[in-house]
Amino acid sequence: MRIPLSAPDIHESDIEAVCRVLRSPQLSLGPKLEEFERSIASYTGAPDAVAVSSGTSGLHLCIRALGIGAGDEVLVPSFTFIAAANAIRFEGALPVFVDIEPQTLNIDPAKIEAAITSRTRAIMAVHTFGCPAEMSSILEIARARGLPIIEDACEAIGAEYDKRKTGTIGDIGVFAFYPNKQITTGEGGAIVMRDSKLAARLRTLRNQGRNSSSDWFDCSELGYNYRISEMNCALGVEQMKRIDDVLARREAVARSYHSRLSGNPNLVVPGLSVPRRRISWFVYVVRLSSRFDRNQRDQIWREMRSRGIACGRYFAPIHLQPIYRADASFSGHADLSNTEAIADRVLALPFFNQITESQIDEVCVILEKLAV
Ligand SMILES: *Cc1c(COP(=O)(O)O)cnc(C)c1O
């Protein structure tokens, strides 16, 4: 693709930091892990952070550490990345899908109550595309019902709701650092929480169930290898030093797209500012207007690609994925009509730190020619 959908932003200083680790004797569970965890904690305002091998492993450990298992239900949107629901299934629990609200594309708080049953054990709020979910309403419902909130903030590092950073608003939050995210460690993730016992438990679970204070063979429970290497952490430390600049640059790219496309009646563009929120721009996703259908969207997607412009069609709803469709346990969900209608019309445009004005211009010219 001439213009990619996303691109990591790697500086010479990042490369040097990774090379310094490679010349050191410690390639895992060393000083860079501690430094990376401290930088995530201090940036988000969380008391502690536990870095792990991916966002998915982080979400899995949240489910596990909260004691959620067979027969339990967790509320989650279907309009999101499949890892959110899969992490629930890893422990034998059931994801219960809740529809989204059209403005922010996040879980609709008005539809949460109806999805709660006696088996509901948590609400997973996903901050889709870096725009925070309606946390005040979600917190109110969760408190009234005594349910913990897991924040999937994998697309939303640095985003804020009422001046609080996403990930730290609920009980436990997860960030991800795959190369298409705002900052990257190659592969990696981090969990933030207030409860220090929970943090210790997560450190044990990420490392084969080993007690951190005891010797190698003292394993108290079934754990995993969800460790993240020192090389990944060194990259993360360097990337975190630039996070303010990265988020400002991404916001500027979103503004450029907005000024080009917001007047087009065939497109619905994301709002640049949403009340009570600071958006951390992960991707720039437009929607075709309601007179377009999925086939027309797919045709535009193909035409863009044939001109060398990478576009994404996310999200495809989780409940419509073959692995979920094939299993009757997932067929009992409530009405997901917003999810399905919106998913048919979304188109993610090329979005990365170094995209140029002329590339943005080219994407917009071609999109506006095709979306008629
Ligand atoms: C990226 C992402 C994840 C998982 O992150 P990985 O690091 O790829 O495992 C989970 N949830 C959402 C919403 C994501 O966007």
The ligand as an SDF file (V2000), in Angstrom:
LIG
                    3D

 15 15  0  0  0  0  0  0  0  0999 V2000
   -5.5140   -3.9010   20.5660 C   0  0  0  0  0  0  0  0  0  0  0  0
   -6.6790   -4.2340   21.4190 C   0  0  0  0  0  0  0  0  0  0  0  0
   -6.6510   -5.2930   22.3480 C   0  0  0  0  0  0  0  0  0  0  0  0
   -5.5610   -6.3300   22.4530 C   0  0  0  0  0  0  0  0  0  0  0  0
   -4.3030   -5.9230   22.3620 O   0  0  0  0  0  0  0  0  0  0  0  0
   -3.1280   -6.9240   21.8670 P   0  0  0  0  0  0  0  0  0  0  0  0
   -1.9390   -6.2530   22.4380 O   0  0  0  0  0  0  0  0  0  0  0  0
   -3.1540   -6.9150   20.3810 O   0  0  0  0  0  0  0  0  0  0  0  0
   -3.3630   -8.2490   22.4560 O   0  0  0  0  0  0  0  0  0  0  0  0
   -7.7490   -5.4700   23.1650 C   0  0  0  0  0  0  0  0  0  0  0  0
   -8.8400   -4.6970   23.0780 N   0  0  0  0  0  0  0  0  0  0  0  0
   -8.9130   -3.6960   22.1770 C   0  0  0  0  0  0  0  0  0  0  0  0
  -10.1620   -2.8730   22.1380 C   0  0  0  0  0  0  0  0  0  0  0  0
   -7.8430   -3.4390   21.3060 C   0  0  0  0  0  0  0  0  0  0  0  0
   -7.9520   -2.4720   20.4110 O   0  0  0  0  0  0  0  0  0  0  0  0
  1  2  1  0
  2  3  1  0
  2 14  2  0
  3  4  1  0
  3 10  2  0
  4  5  1  0
  5  6  1  0
  6  7  2  0
  6  8  1  0
  6  9  1  0
 10 11  1  0
 11 12  2  0
 12 13  1  0
 12 14  1  0
 14 15  1  0
M  END
$$$$
